[in-house]
Each structure stands twice: as structure tokens, then as C-alpha cells.
Amino acid sequence: MKKIPKSILFCFFICLINIPAQTQSGKADPSLDEKVKKFLNEHARHWYDMNVPWVDGQLLHDLVLKGNYKSALEIGTSTGHSAIWIAWALSKTGGRLITIDIDERRHRTALENFRQAGLSDYIDARLANAHDLVKELKGPFDFIFSDADKDWYKNYFVILDPKLKVGGCFTAHNISERVRGSYGSYSGTAVFLDYVKSLPNYRTTVNSAGGGVSISYKTAEK
């Protein structure tokens, strides 16, 4: 088992104390906030099975709030950690999340986690093959998080780019600047990052505080 860096542990404990409560618009539901905080704190050490670390969940939450996004899509639910952070933010912006996973066991576990967190009304969780479903979804979306099969990252982006609003944000997990142009187990993420960085109508950065999240803002249609 890999040793967790001290910097991530420090951020984790700070986040336990300072989970954001509401947006500037003041639309947060205090009772829901308390329920989500309690759930996240109680389950903080139980997110295995390909879930994002706490610091990345916090990042996704903050990006949704910052952009005041309302129509979100997640590819790769796992058991729901990232979806809970995203949906929590959407509960404050008046939005909703579609999240997709192909594994029935993970899907069922995620549904129960959403129920316990009090966020089921903000999440449309679908058991499906994302290769097929993302082509069928009409959108438009203003926030997308990709955390499924790495070799399909670029394919997901190409399919969803026309469905992402200008001003919207496309994020992807397990991204590192160090693997750009490389091959091997993370070649799919490298191909994706090289591609999106080459687009003149996207502004892309990589946040490396946790598992590595690329953040691509769409500045124009072309």
C-alpha cells in the first residue's frame, strides 16, 4: 500500500474543519449541508474502489461553485465519492448531475451512498457503458468530470466537446504533466492532455494536489 504524502494528509484534516457551506448566492440548505458534511466525515477513510481522494473531491466541488455550473456529467461513478462532492455543489447552484458507471455492484453502492448523503434528488445515476451513452446524451453540459477508462479519455472529450457550453469546464482525473507524450499504462491520459492542450479554444491547467486533475475551460466554440 502506498504511503500517503504528508501534504495530502494535512490538506485532508484542514478540509475536515473547513468544508465550504454555501455559495455567495446563499442558496445552500443548512440542514442538507450538515447531512453531507457528516456523511463525508464519517466515510472519509472508506473511499476505495477507484474513488478520488478527498482533496480532489473538494476541488471538483469548488470548481462547480466558482463557475455556478448547473448541468454536470460524470463518467465513472465508482461508489460515489466524487459525485457526492459535485452534487453537493450543484445543490447550491440549482443544478443536477448525470453520472455513469458500467459496474452494477459499484452502481448499487453509489446509490446507497447518495441516499445516505441526502443527495439523491440531485443525481441521475445511470448503469451503462459510457462508450455508448455519452454519444446519446444531448446536453448541453457546463461541467464534465472524466474518471473512467484512460484509453478513452480523448474519445470522451471529442464526443462531448460540442455538448459543452462556452465557459464550461471539462475535468479529468489521474492526469500528470510528467506523462505528456509518453506511453505505457497512462498513455491514454498523455494523449488526452496533449490533445486538449493543443486546442486554441481551451485553457488547460493541471492541479497536482491529489491524484492529478486537468481543468480545461472552453473559451470559444472553435
LINUR-V700633 format. One record per run of one state. SS is the DSSP state (H for helix, E for strand, - for the rest). FROM is the first residue (numbers start at 1). LEN is the number of residues. If there is no record, write none. Layout:
# LINUR-V700633
<<SS & FROM & LEN> <SS & FROM & LEN>>
This chain:
# LINUR-V700633
<<- & 1 & 5> <H & 6 & 12> <- & 18 & 12> <H & 30 & 13> <- & 43 & 11> <H & 54 & 14> <- & 68 & 3> <E & 71 & 5> <- & 76 & 5> <H & 81 & 13> <- & 94 & 2> <E & 96 & 6> <- & 102 & 2> <H & 104 & 14> <- & 118 & 2> <H & 120 & 3> <E & 123 & 5> <- & 128 & 2> <H & 130 & 7> <- & 137 & 4> <E & 141 & 6> <- & 147 & 3> <H & 150 & 12> <- & 162 & 2> <E & 164 & 10> <- & 174 & 3> <H & 177 & 3> <- & 180 & 7> <H & 187 & 12> <- & 199 & 3> <E & 202 & 6> <- & 208 & 5> <E & 213 & 6> <- & 219 & 4>>
